[in-house]
Structure formats: structure tokens, C-alpha cells
């Protein structure tokens, strides 16, 4: 047996005595399992992060068609919900708007937020989110108190964008 044909048979035999299995043909199928894994992880990340991105108490805002394009300065957020309660960020402070103790508490919270601000562009500014159902006359004392008592440079009023159909 010239050419080493006998040795070839020895190499293809394993210790178990079985011959090596033939390699299957290359499959051109797309394995979507990693894609599904990545998409599910991204979905979970977005589901966790999106609620954390919202600032302040969510209230139904009045709809307008013109909005500022300025970037968010991360100023303190004051909100008045449809029930007339005032919120600082996500903390309920009390009923709106003529109680001096509530105005003083809001002033303390706003000043503390300015003192610990990460973005110094937001210092001296306040972001007001007022529910659309609240009459202007009811929140007027709050706006005046924020302007005069809290030594604010600017008040930004939040509105929801009016979608044209």
C-alpha cells in the first residue's frame, strides 16, 4: 500500500471506533437570535430611561402652535395640576396659590435647586407647567410670587405642541 492509504484510515478513526462525521454543507440561513436579543435589550433600556427623562409633574398642558427652539437649561420645574395642587419637580408642595407658607416653601426649594445646579444656565430661571383647565386668575398669584419673591430672571411657560392634521 503505497501512498499511505492505510494511515489515512487510522487518522479518520477515533478512540471510540466511530469514523468522523462528514461536515454538513455551509448553511446560508440568517441567525436572527442575536438580533432579537439586541432589540429586546434596547427596548428594555428605552422603557426604563424614557420615564426618567421627563422632568416635573406631568400635567395636561394647553396646546399652542409656536414653540421656542432653545435647549433645556435644566431649571427648576414648578407644576400646577388640574386639581390646583402645586408641585416642585415631583414633590407635592400644597394647594395653589395664595398661601404665603407654600410660596416660601417653593422659594426655598427653588433656591436649593439653583445652589446645587449642574447646569449654571438654569440658575435664575423657573419652568412653569400649568394644566390647561386652570383659569389664569387662579395661577396669577403664583406667577407674581415667583417673579417678585423668588428673584427670578425669567419664567418659561410650558405648552404642548398643537399638531396640525
Buried (B, 14 or more C-beta within 10 A) or exposed (E): EEEEEEEEEEEEEEEEEEEEEEEEEEEEEEEEEEEEEEEEEEEEEEEEEEEEEEBBBBBBBBEEEEEEEEEEBBBBBBBBBEEBBBBBBEEEBBEBBEBEEBBEBBBEBBBEBBEEBEEEEBBBBBBBBBBEEBEEEBBEBBBEBBBEBBEBEEBBEBBBEEEEE
